[in-house]
Amino acid sequence: MRAEGPPGGSVRPSRVERAAHRHRTHRGVLWGVVAALVIAGIGAYLVARGGGDEPPQSAAGGASAAAGEPSLLALQVNGGPAPFLAVIGVPARGTPFIMPLSSELTVVVPGQGETSAAGVAALPGDSMRVALSNMSGIWIEHFAVLPLRDLGAAIDAAGGVAVNLPAAYPTTADVLGPGQLTMTGEQATAFLAGSTDDAAVRWEILLGALLADPPEIATSGSVETDDARAANEMFAAGQGAEVLDMPTKRVTATIIVPEYPALDQMLSDALASPLPVPVIVQNGSGEPGVGEAVAVRIIPTGSRIVLSQNAQSFDIAKTEVFANGPDHQSEARALKDALGVGRVRVAAVPSNVGDITILVGKDFTA
């Protein structure tokens, strides 16, 4: 049985969501500017450092996706009232896509459990990539993190940005608009960084203005990425990307969670990939970081960790991979091979949470 998302139902969209919907026809172009900005920032990062280190080899097959395989990138822009997160996908065939993530989103982070979008953004870039990979059920090969202050510096270097504001927008620096004005970098940063209930709309307004003459990001060592060249290649391949709205449902006034069956089908259609296998991971070794280490191994096989917790004992010597029902033995063997240790067993009683349960023993090393 496929794991369902947490209980809850859809609600009437908020004022911000309704406002954002009015801009939706422009989103594909607007997010393209994010790509252009991060490309420049990544290039500047390499100039500042004198070149990049050799990227780590991942379980997905190295720095770049294999030829003919879909590839994904996790994008994060920091400095606003909440982090701006998105997943960019380039399928082997078909139209590239960008999937912006809500700042209210809560996802399962391997080894940490349910975590907010702000918590995900606070992780190191590589761990952020693992968290969004688990959410997607598809391994994300690369990541890029861009600070908002770099955007402000680029706007100043370009002599400002011309913006047509449809209303008056209060900021920490001044009240901006309505009408035409040329924003300085400080004004643009304040425009986005204030604690507002329309941050997503402000982001789209400013990006729309930047589209006419995108600034060049100043040299900075604050852009974080695993592989600048591969990220640049992905951005180039992602030209003309369409926006995919993540299926979600609200569980409280301030928390929403992915609607996993719908999300899985949407990404499967976009990338021509199989639906992910839901997996329960229990740490029986007592070693820290086991959840994330297991995730790095098994997500590339087409799995998602739906529950990450400690086992009843930390004295488990041998890793065991349980197929929760005889129909899941092939998936269990594939995960055992990905882990490199353990034995496959069949649980007598199927689970209504995950198809596979991994009890991690002391024989597993990250």
C-alpha positions in Angstrom: 0.0 0.0 0.0 1.3 3.4 -0.8 1.8 5.7 2.1 -0.7 8.5 2.3 0.1 12.0 3.5 -0.9 13.2 7.0 -4.6 13.7 7.6 -6.3 16.9 6.7 -8.1 18.5 3.8 -7.8 21.3 1.3 -9.0 24.7 2.3 -9.9 27.9 0.6 -6.7 29.6 -0.7 -5.4 32.4 1.5 -5.3 36.0 0.3 -1.6 35.6 -0.6 -2.3 32.5 -2.5 -5.1 34.1 -4.5 -2.9 37.1 -5.2 -0.1 34.8 -6.3 -2.5 33.1 -8.6 -3.1 36.3 -10.5 0.6 36.3 -11.4 0.8 32.6 -12.3 0.9 33.2 -16.0 4.2 34.9 -15.6 5.8 32.4 -13.3 7.7 30.4 -15.8 9.5 33.5 -17.0 10.0 35.0 -13.6 11.6 31.9 -12.1 13.9 31.9 -15.2 15.4 35.0 -13.7 16.2 33.1 -10.5 18.1 30.7 -12.7 20.0 33.5 -14.4 20.9 35.1 -11.0 22.1 31.9 -9.5 24.2 31.1 -12.6 26.0 34.5 -12.2 26.4 34.0 -8.5 27.8 30.5 -8.9 30.3 31.7 -11.5 31.3 34.5 -9.2 31.8 32.0 -6.4 34.2 30.0 -8.4 36.1 33.2 -9.4 36.4 34.2 -5.7 37.7 30.7 -4.7 39.9 30.2 -7.7 38.0 27.2 -9.0 35.8 24.5 -7.5 36.6 21.4 -5.6 36.0 18.0 -7.2 32.3 17.3 -6.6 31.5 14.4 -4.3 30.3 11.2 -6.0 26.7 10.5 -4.9 24.7 7.3 -5.0 22.9 8.7 -8.0 26.0 8.3 -10.1 28.3 11.2 -9.6 28.3 14.9 -10.3 25.9 14.8 -13.3 23.0 12.7 -14.3 23.8 10.0 -16.8 23.0 10.9 -20.4 19.4 10.4 -21.2 18.4 10.5 -17.5 16.2 13.2 -15.9 18.1 15.6 -13.6 17.0 17.9 -10.8 18.4 20.8 -8.8 17.4 22.2 -5.4 17.3 26.0 -5.4 17.2 28.1 -2.2 17.2 31.9 -1.9 17.8 33.3 1.6 17.1 36.6 3.2 13.3 37.1 2.9 10.7 36.6 5.7 10.9 32.9 4.9 13.3 31.0 2.6 12.5 30.7 -1.1 12.8 27.0 -2.1 12.2 25.3 -5.4 13.0 22.1 -7.3 14.1 22.5 -10.9 13.7 19.5 -13.1 15.1 18.7 -16.6 13.5 15.5 -18.0 15.3 13.4 -20.5 12.5 14.3 -22.9 9.8 16.9 -22.6 9.5 20.3 -21.0 11.7 21.3 -18.0 9.8 22.4 -14.9 10.2 24.5 -11.7 8.3 23.6 -8.6 8.3 26.4 -6.0 7.7 25.2 -2.4 5.6 27.0 0.1 7.3 28.5 3.2 4.5 26.8 5.2 5.5 23.4 4.0 6.5 20.6 6.4 8.3 17.5 5.1 9.9 14.4 6.5 13.7 14.9 6.8 15.6 11.6 7.0 17.1 11.3 10.5 15.2 14.3 11.9 11.5 13.6 11.3 8.9 16.3 10.3 10.6 19.6 9.6 9.4 23.0 8.4 10.6 24.7 5.3 12.6 27.1 7.5 14.2 24.1 9.2 15.1 22.6 5.8 16.6 25.9 4.6 18.7 26.0 7.8 20.5 22.8 6.9 23.8 22.7 5.1 23.2 22.7 1.3 23.9 19.0 0.9 21.5 18.1 3.7 18.9 20.5 2.2 19.3 18.6 -1.1 18.7 15.3 0.7 15.5 16.6 2.4 14.0 17.9 -0.9 15.1 14.6 -2.6 13.1 12.6 0.0 10.1 14.9 -0.4 10.3 14.5 -4.2 10.9 10.7 -4.1 13.5 11.3 -6.7 17.2 12.0 -6.2 18.2 15.6 -6.7 21.7 15.6 -8.2 22.7 19.2 -7.4 21.9 22.2 -5.3 22.5 26.0 -5.2 21.9 28.5 -2.4 21.9 32.2 -3.1 21.7 35.0 -0.5 19.3 37.9 -1.1 22.0 40.4 -0.3 23.9 39.3 -3.4 20.8 40.3 -5.4 20.7 43.7 -3.7 24.4 44.3 -4.5 23.8 43.3 -8.2 20.9 45.8 -8.4 23.1 48.6 -7.1 25.9 47.7 -9.5 23.3 47.9 -12.4 22.1 51.4 -11.3 18.8 50.2 -9.8 15.8 48.4 -11.2 12.7 50.0 -12.7 9.5 48.7 -11.1 5.8 49.4 -11.6 4.1 48.8 -8.3 0.3 48.3 -8.4 -0.1 49.4 -4.8 1.8 51.0 -1.8 4.1 48.5 -0.1 5.4 49.3 3.3 9.0 48.1 4.0 11.5 48.5 6.8 13.1 51.3 4.9 10.2 53.2 3.4 6.8 52.9 1.8 7.3 52.1 -1.9 4.7 52.7 -4.6 2.3 52.9 -6.1 3.5 53.6 -9.6 6.8 53.6 -11.4 10.1 53.9 -9.5 13.7 52.9 -9.7 14.6 50.7 -6.7 18.0 50.7 -5.2 19.5 47.5 -3.9 18.7 48.5 -0.4 15.1 49.2 -1.3 14.7 46.0 -3.3 16.1 44.0 -0.4 13.8 45.7 2.1 10.9 45.1 -0.3 11.5 41.4 -0.1 12.9 41.0 3.4 10.1 42.6 5.5 7.7 40.5 7.5 4.7 40.6 5.2 1.8 38.3 4.3 2.5 38.8 0.6 6.1 37.9 0.3 5.5 35.5 -2.7 3.7 38.3 -4.6 6.5 40.8 -3.9 9.1 38.3 -5.1 7.3 37.8 -8.4 6.8 41.6 -8.9 10.6 42.3 -8.4 11.6 39.4 -10.6 9.3 40.6 -13.3 11.0 44.0 -13.2 14.5 42.4 -13.3 13.5 40.4 -16.4 13.8 43.5 -18.7 17.5 43.9 -17.8 18.8 41.2 -15.5 21.7 42.5 -13.3 25.1 40.7 -13.0 25.7 39.2 -9.6 28.8 40.7 -7.9 31.7 38.4 -7.1 30.9 36.7 -3.8 31.9 33.6 -1.9 28.5 33.3 -0.3 26.9 31.2 -3.0 26.8 27.5 -1.9 26.7 24.8 -4.5 27.9 21.2 -4.9 28.9 21.6 -8.6 28.8 25.0 -10.3 29.4 23.8 -13.8 26.7 21.1 -13.6 24.3 23.6 -12.1 24.9 26.0 -14.9 24.3 23.3 -17.5 21.0 22.5 -15.8 19.9 26.1 -15.9 20.7 26.3 -19.5 18.8 23.1 -20.2 15.9 24.4 -18.2 15.1 27.4 -20.5 11.3 27.6 -21.1 10.5 25.7 -17.9 6.9 25.5 -16.8 5.7 25.9 -13.3 4.3 22.9 -11.4 2.2 23.7 -8.4 3.0 21.2 -5.7 -0.2 19.4 -4.5 -0.5 20.0 -0.8 -3.1 19.9 2.0 -3.3 22.0 5.2 -3.2 20.3 8.6 -3.2 23.5 10.7 -3.6 27.2 10.2 0.2 27.6 9.5 1.3 24.1 8.3 0.8 22.4 5.0 2.2 19.0 3.9 2.6 17.4 0.5 -0.3 15.5 -0.9 2.0 12.6 -1.8 -0.1 10.5 -4.1 -0.8 13.5 -6.3 2.8 14.8 -6.0 4.2 11.4 -7.0 2.0 11.2 -10.0 2.8 14.7 -11.1 6.5 14.2 -10.9 6.2 10.7 -12.5 4.4 12.3 -15.5 6.9 15.2 -15.7 10.0 13.0 -15.6 8.7 9.7 -16.9 9.9 8.1 -13.7 8.3 5.3 -11.5 6.4 6.1 -8.4 8.5 6.1 -5.3 8.5 3.2 -2.8 7.5 4.3 0.7 10.1 3.1 3.3 10.3 3.1 7.1 13.8 3.5 8.6 14.6 2.6 12.2 18.0 3.4 13.6 19.1 0.3 15.6 22.8 1.2 15.7 22.7 4.4 17.8 25.0 6.2 15.5 24.1 9.8 14.6 23.4 10.7 11.0 22.1 7.2 10.0 18.8 8.5 8.6 20.5 10.8 6.1 23.1 8.3 5.2 20.5 5.7 4.5 18.5 8.3 2.4 21.5 9.0 0.3 21.8 5.3 -0.6 18.1 4.5 -1.2 16.4 7.5 -2.6 18.3 7.0 -6.0 16.7 3.6 -6.2 13.2 5.3 -6.3 12.4 5.3 -2.6 11.0 7.8 -0.1 11.5 7.6 3.7 8.0 8.2 5.1 8.9 7.5 8.7 12.4 8.0 10.3 12.8 7.0 13.9 14.9 5.2 16.5 14.5 1.5 17.0 13.6 0.0 20.4 17.2 -0.9 20.9 20.6 0.5 19.8 22.2 -3.0 20.0 21.2 -4.3 16.6 24.2 -6.0 15.1 23.0 -6.8 11.6 20.9 -4.7 9.3 17.6 -6.2 8.2 15.4 -5.1 5.3 11.8 -6.2 5.8 9.4 -6.6 2.8 6.1 -5.6 4.4 4.2 -8.3 2.5 5.4 -10.8 -0.1 4.6 -8.5 -3.0 7.6 -6.2 -2.0 10.5 -8.7 -1.9 12.0 -7.3 -5.1 12.1 -3.8 -3.7 13.6 -5.1 -0.5 16.4 -6.8 -2.3 17.1 -3.6 -4.3 17.4 -1.6 -1.1 19.6 -4.2 0.5 21.9 -4.0 -2.5 21.9 -0.2 -2.2 22.8 -0.3 1.5 25.6 -2.8 0.8 24.7 -4.7 4.0 21.9 -6.6 5.6 19.5 -9.5 4.9 16.0 -9.5 3.4 13.1 -10.8 5.4 9.4 -10.9 4.8 7.1 -9.4 7.4 4.0 -11.5 8.0 1.7 -8.5 8.4 1.7 -5.8 5.7 2.2 -2.2 6.8 -0.2 0.6 6.0 2.7 3.1 6.2 5.6 1.7 4.2 6.2 -1.1 1.7 9.7 -1.7 3.2 11.1 -1.3 6.8 14.8 -1.0 7.2 16.2 -1.8 10.7 19.7 -0.4 10.5 22.3 -2.3 12.4 25.9 -1.6 13.5 27.2 -3.2 10.3 26.0 -0.2 8.2 28.5 2.6 7.8 27.8 6.0 6.2 
